Each structure stands twice: as C-alpha cells, then as structure tokens.
Amino acid sequence: MNILGIDHIEMYVGDARQTAYVLCTAFGFRVRGQGGPETGLAGQRSLLLGQGDIRILVTTGLAADHPAAEYVARHGDGVAVIGFGVTDLAEAYATALAGGATGLLPPAEHGQGVRTAMVSGFGDVTHRLVSRAGSADPFLPGAIDMIAPDPDHGDELLQLIDHAAICLPAGELDPTVDFYTDAFGFGEIFSEYIEVGEQGMESRVVQSPSGGVTFTLIQPDTKRSRGQIDDFVAWHGGAGVQHLAFATDDIVRAVRTFADRGVGFSRPPASYYDVLNDRVGEVDVPLAELRDVGVLVDRDHWGQLYQIFTQSLHVRRTFFVELIERHGARTFGSRNIRALYEAKERELAAQRETAAS
C-alpha cells in the first residue's frame, strides 16, 4: 500500500461553526468549503478548513443518531477520522482488509478524479482512504462546496501535520502497533519508556513507508501511579487522539502569534534552559528566544527539533495541539518526550484533583 500522507483530519464536534471560529481566529486557518443537507450530507453540517498542506473537516451531527453526534456524546469533541492519501484506492482498501481492518464503506467515485473508502482504525477513530487523480481541489465533489480562496492568506505559520499522538488503554499498545504494520504497512521507528516521578508510560512510534504519516502510540504503565495517559482514557472514554502536531518553520514566531490571540502554552521550569547547551549543544535558535516563549529543544542522529504543547482546548482536557519545528531531525528526542510530559502533567494536576473531588 502506497500511503502518500495525511490527506485530511475530520473532527466531530458539538458546534462546527464555533470550532472553526477558534481554529481560524487562534491558529490562522481559513474556511475553504462547506457542506450539509443542501449538498447531500444528510443530518450534518461540515466546514472545511485549510492552512499550508493541512486540511481539517469539522462536522456536527444535526440529529442524535448521526455518527458525529454519537461520537461527541461518548467522547466530546475530537478527531474521529484520519484520512490517508493513497495512489491506488482499490489496492489500498483490499490490503487494509487483508491485514485485519474492517471495511466500513467500499470504494466510491465522487467525480473529478476523487475516490474514497472507509476502514476501521483504533477505538472509535476510522480511516478514510482517498485517491485524487487531479489537484487537491475540490475536496469532496458533490458533498463539500468549495469557497473562493481568501485573498488574505493570513500568517500561514503552519505547514503540515507532523504526527498524531494516540492514547491507548493499557494492554492495547502492542496489538495496535501490529494492526498498523499488517493493515497499512507501517514500520516502527522509535520506542521509549518514560518515567516521571511515580508515573510511567510506554510509547512506540509507527510511520508509513513514505514518511507522510506518523503515529505516536502511548499506553500507561498500570504498575505505576495514575497519570495523564490514564486520565485521557478515562475522560475521553477509551482510545483516541490526544494531540495533533503541526509543523512550522518558525516556532518562536508561531508561539508569540498564537499567544497574542489567547492560546495558552504548557511551559517548562526556568531551570530547563540553564543546562540546555550542556545537554543539547549549540542550538540553532537563540536561547533567549526559546526561554522567552517556553519552547523545548532536543536532537536525534540527524538534527535538532523544537517542540511545545498548547494548553488543552477541550472542556474534558482531552485534546490539545503541539507545534514542532524540525532542523533535520527525523524522529523524537528522548529528553523532549519527558520534558513535554512533565509540562503537561503540571497543567493537568489541578484538573485531576478537581475531577476526583
């Protein structure tokens, strides 16, 4: 199976217009299309957002028995569909089913060279396989009416979806890795066990052969104290996407821009930067700027990477965004994973105490 990359993400939400407003106002997305009963999407309202090569479809169910409404009732707003761009839809669909995926919608033609099919993924998240014979526009002929491009392109600070982080209940990590290996041809590129105080988690990273799709799969270590991965599974109601990582080529500017628009970020302690040069070596971005905005730095065999988490955008505290800038790095630095986990743990500790009371 030749998976080109993430074609799009579809989020099921309680209010598509409100979610679109937040993503556009805070992160600079633009509305690229819309659909609903008038375009043949019975029982739903959808808005297509775009920035760089990122496409996000936000969908609200208009009836209680619509899949989007049922998803939101179980999990709250969240990523429900991860679309894979493929070169040969029939081959991709057959390969996925032969590797253990469940077929949900068989290959269908939508016109103008766009064909799709649906297969199972993890938890309640599914995968839409998409082949496009022409350009990326239109997105889904006959279902999404495209809107003329905004003459003001905005900041365009975000380029693509670098990876998705997925939290799994204990015991599901190995079967999920096997599933993506067998059904989609992914390979494992990184693994790590993280300890923070009395907490622990296991992480394995799988990636498509093209490098266009990367999933960080995480499960809690139930032999250790309860932590944020346990919280996600409990608050979300099962496996799900904890965060999406958006790639940028200027993370300092992106953080400053989004912070000015009201986005909060999880920050490391000030002491993190006191030993940064000793730990990582000389960094490409001025240390004073990194300290000012709270960006973390690490490296792998190929280069450096810069990362930061937003504070949760979700009423259940189960979804947030990561910004990442790669300077040659292809995987993930071990120290950054721990530092990111610790920063998010500080943010969620108060929420955990509130939920327990």
C-alpha positions in Angstrom: 0.0 0.0 0.0 1.4 3.4 -1.0 0.2 5.9 1.6 1.2 9.4 0.5 0.4 11.2 3.7 -2.4 12.6 5.8 -5.0 13.8 3.3 -7.2 15.4 6.0 -8.4 15.1 9.5 -12.1 15.1 10.4 -13.2 16.3 13.8 -16.6 15.5 15.2 -17.7 18.4 17.4 -20.7 19.8 19.1 -20.7 23.1 17.1 -18.8 23.2 13.8 -19.1 26.9 13.5 -17.7 27.6 16.9 -14.8 25.1 16.5 -14.0 26.7 13.1 -14.0 30.1 14.6 -11.5 29.1 17.3 -9.1 27.4 14.8 -9.3 30.3 12.4 -9.1 33.1 15.0 -6.4 31.5 17.1 -4.3 29.4 14.7 -4.8 31.2 11.4 -6.9 28.6 9.5 -9.1 29.7 6.6 -12.5 28.3 5.7 -12.1 26.5 2.3 -15.5 24.8 1.9 -18.8 23.8 3.5 -21.4 21.1 3.3 -24.7 20.0 4.8 -28.1 18.7 3.8 -28.2 21.1 0.8 -25.0 19.4 -0.6 -26.1 15.9 0.1 -24.6 15.4 3.6 -27.8 14.3 5.3 -28.0 15.1 9.0 -24.8 17.0 9.4 -23.1 20.4 9.0 -19.4 20.4 7.9 -16.8 23.2 7.4 -13.5 22.5 5.6 -10.5 24.5 7.0 -7.1 24.8 5.5 -3.6 26.2 6.1 -0.5 25.1 4.3 -1.0 21.4 3.4 -3.3 20.9 6.5 -7.0 20.2 5.8 -9.4 19.8 8.8 -13.1 19.0 8.3 -15.2 19.9 11.3 -18.5 18.1 11.4 -21.5 18.4 13.7 -24.4 16.0 13.7 -27.8 17.6 13.3 -29.7 14.6 14.8 -28.9 12.5 17.9 -28.4 9.3 15.9 -25.9 10.8 13.5 -22.4 9.3 14.0 -20.9 12.7 14.8 -23.5 13.3 17.5 -23.0 9.8 18.9 -19.2 10.3 19.0 -19.5 13.7 20.8 -21.9 12.2 23.3 -19.3 9.5 24.1 -16.1 11.4 23.8 -16.7 15.1 23.5 -15.2 17.0 20.5 -12.3 15.1 19.0 -10.6 13.6 16.0 -12.8 11.0 14.5 -11.4 10.4 11.0 -7.8 10.4 9.8 -7.7 10.4 6.0 -4.9 8.7 4.2 -3.9 9.8 0.7 -3.3 6.8 -1.5 -2.2 6.2 -5.1 -4.4 3.1 -5.7 -7.7 3.1 -3.8 -8.8 -0.4 -4.7 -5.4 -1.9 -3.8 -5.2 0.1 -0.5 -8.7 -1.0 0.5 -8.0 -4.7 -0.3 -4.7 -4.6 1.5 -6.1 -3.0 4.6 -8.9 -5.6 4.8 -6.5 -8.5 4.3 -4.3 -7.1 7.1 -7.1 -7.1 9.6 -9.0 -3.8 9.1 -12.8 -3.8 8.9 -14.3 -2.4 5.7 -16.8 0.4 6.6 -17.5 1.9 3.2 -16.4 0.3 -0.1 -14.6 2.3 -2.8 -16.8 5.0 -4.3 -16.4 7.6 -7.0 -17.2 11.2 -6.2 -16.3 12.8 -9.5 -13.4 14.9 -10.8 -10.9 12.1 -10.0 -11.7 11.8 -6.3 -12.4 8.3 -4.9 -12.8 7.3 -1.2 -13.3 4.3 1.0 -13.6 3.9 4.8 -11.9 1.3 7.1 -11.5 0.8 10.8 -8.7 2.3 12.9 -8.3 2.4 16.7 -11.0 2.9 19.2 -13.8 4.9 17.5 -11.4 6.6 15.1 -11.7 5.4 11.4 -9.6 6.0 8.3 -10.9 7.5 5.0 -8.7 6.3 2.1 -8.6 9.0 -0.6 -7.2 8.9 -4.1 -7.0 12.1 -6.2 -6.4 11.9 -9.9 -6.1 15.7 -10.1 -5.4 18.6 -7.7 -6.5 18.7 -4.1 -9.4 21.0 -5.1 -12.2 20.2 -5.0 -12.0 18.4 -1.7 -15.1 16.1 -2.0 -17.1 16.8 -5.1 -20.9 16.6 -4.5 -20.6 16.9 -0.8 -18.4 19.9 0.1 -18.9 23.1 -1.9 -15.6 24.9 -2.2 -15.3 28.6 -1.3 -13.2 31.0 -3.3 -9.8 31.4 -1.7 -9.5 34.2 0.8 -7.4 37.0 -0.8 -5.8 37.5 2.7 -3.8 34.3 3.1 -3.1 35.1 6.7 0.1 34.1 8.6 0.4 30.7 7.1 2.6 29.7 10.0 1.5 26.0 9.9 2.6 23.8 7.1 1.5 20.2 7.7 0.5 17.5 10.2 3.8 16.2 11.5 2.3 13.4 13.6 -0.7 12.4 15.8 -0.3 11.2 19.4 -2.8 8.5 20.3 -3.5 7.4 23.9 -4.5 3.7 24.3 -5.8 1.8 27.3 -3.3 -0.5 29.0 -2.6 -3.7 27.0 -3.6 -2.2 23.6 -0.2 -0.8 22.6 1.3 -4.0 21.0 -1.9 -5.1 19.2 -2.3 -1.5 17.8 1.3 -1.5 16.5 0.7 -4.9 14.9 -2.5 -3.6 13.3 -0.9 -0.7 11.6 2.0 -2.9 10.5 -0.3 -5.5 9.0 -3.1 -3.4 7.6 -1.2 -0.3 6.4 2.4 -1.4 6.1 3.7 1.0 8.8 7.1 0.4 10.4 8.2 1.2 13.9 10.8 4.0 14.0 11.1 4.8 17.7 10.2 3.4 21.2 10.6 4.8 24.6 9.6 4.1 28.2 9.1 7.4 30.2 9.2 7.7 34.0 8.0 10.9 35.6 8.0 10.6 39.4 5.9 7.6 40.3 4.2 7.6 36.8 5.2 5.6 33.8 4.2 5.2 30.1 5.2 3.2 27.1 5.5 4.8 23.7 6.1 3.3 20.3 6.1 5.4 17.1 4.9 3.9 13.8 5.3 5.5 10.4 4.2 4.9 6.8 6.9 3.9 4.3 6.6 7.3 2.6 7.2 9.0 6.0 4.0 11.0 5.4 2.0 9.5 8.3 3.4 9.2 11.8 1.5 8.0 14.9 2.9 8.1 18.4 1.1 5.4 20.3 1.1 5.6 24.1 -0.2 3.4 26.9 0.0 3.9 30.7 2.1 1.6 32.9 -0.6 0.4 35.3 2.1 -0.9 37.7 2.9 2.8 38.4 0.9 5.7 39.8 -2.0 7.0 37.8 -1.0 9.8 35.3 -2.2 11.8 32.4 -2.5 8.9 30.0 -4.8 7.1 32.4 -6.7 10.4 32.7 -7.1 10.8 28.9 -8.5 7.2 28.6 -10.9 7.9 31.4 -12.0 11.4 30.5 -12.2 10.6 26.7 -13.9 7.3 27.2 -11.3 5.0 25.5 -8.6 5.2 22.9 -8.3 8.5 21.0 -6.1 11.3 19.6 -4.6 13.2 22.4 -2.9 15.8 20.2 -2.1 16.8 16.7 1.4 18.1 16.0 1.5 20.9 13.4 4.9 21.6 11.7 6.1 25.2 11.4 9.3 26.7 10.1 9.3 29.5 12.7 8.1 28.1 16.1 9.1 31.2 18.1 7.0 33.4 15.8 4.2 30.9 15.8 4.1 30.7 19.7 4.2 34.5 20.0 1.5 35.0 17.4 -0.9 32.4 18.8 -0.3 33.5 22.4 -1.2 37.1 21.4 -4.5 35.6 20.2 -5.2 33.9 23.5 -3.7 30.4 23.1 -2.1 29.2 26.3 1.0 27.0 26.3 2.5 24.5 28.7 5.9 25.7 29.8 8.9 24.0 31.4 10.5 25.4 34.6 13.0 28.2 34.1 15.9 25.8 35.2 15.3 23.8 32.0 17.2 26.4 30.0 20.1 26.7 32.4 21.7 23.4 31.3 20.3 23.3 27.7 23.5 24.0 25.9 25.4 21.4 28.1 22.7 18.8 27.3 22.0 19.5 23.6 25.0 21.5 22.5 24.8 24.7 20.5 21.2 25.3 19.3 20.1 27.0 16.0 17.6 29.3 17.7 18.7 32.0 20.2 18.5 30.6 23.7 16.9 33.8 25.0 14.0 33.5 22.5 13.4 29.8 23.4 13.4 30.7 27.1 11.0 33.6 26.4 8.4 31.5 24.7 8.9 28.2 26.5 10.0 26.1 23.5 11.8 22.8 24.2 14.8 21.6 22.3 16.3 18.1 21.6 18.1 16.2 18.9 18.3 12.9 17.3 21.0 11.4 15.0 20.0 13.7 12.1 19.4 17.1 13.7 17.5 19.2 16.2 13.8 19.5 16.9 11.9 22.2 18.7 8.5 21.5 20.4 5.8 23.0 22.6 2.3 21.9 23.7 -0.7 24.2 23.9 -2.9 24.0 26.9 -5.9 21.9 26.3 -8.6 23.3 24.0 -11.2 20.8 25.3 -13.7 21.0 28.1 -12.7 17.5 29.1 -9.0 18.4 28.8 -8.5 15.6 26.3 -7.3 17.4 23.2 -4.5 19.9 22.5 -2.1 20.9 19.8 1.7 20.6 19.5 3.9 22.9 17.5 7.1 21.3 16.1 10.0 22.7 14.1 12.5 20.2 12.7 16.1 21.1 11.8 17.0 17.8 10.2 15.6 15.6 13.0 13.6 12.6 11.7 12.3 11.1 15.0 11.9 12.3 18.5 14.4 13.2 21.2 14.0 11.2 24.5 14.6 14.2 26.7 11.9 16.2 24.9 9.3 13.5 25.4 10.0 13.5 29.2 10.0 17.3 29.4 6.8 17.6 27.3 5.1 15.0 29.5 6.2 16.9 32.7 5.0 20.2 31.3 1.6 18.7 30.5 1.5 16.9 33.9 1.9 20.2 35.7 -1.1 21.7 33.8 -3.3 18.6 34.3 -2.6 18.0 38.0 -5.1 20.6 39.2 -7.7 19.2 36.8 -7.2 15.7 38.1 -7.7 16.9 41.7 -10.9 18.7 40.7 -12.2 15.6 38.9 -11.5 13.4 42.0 -13.3 15.7 44.4 
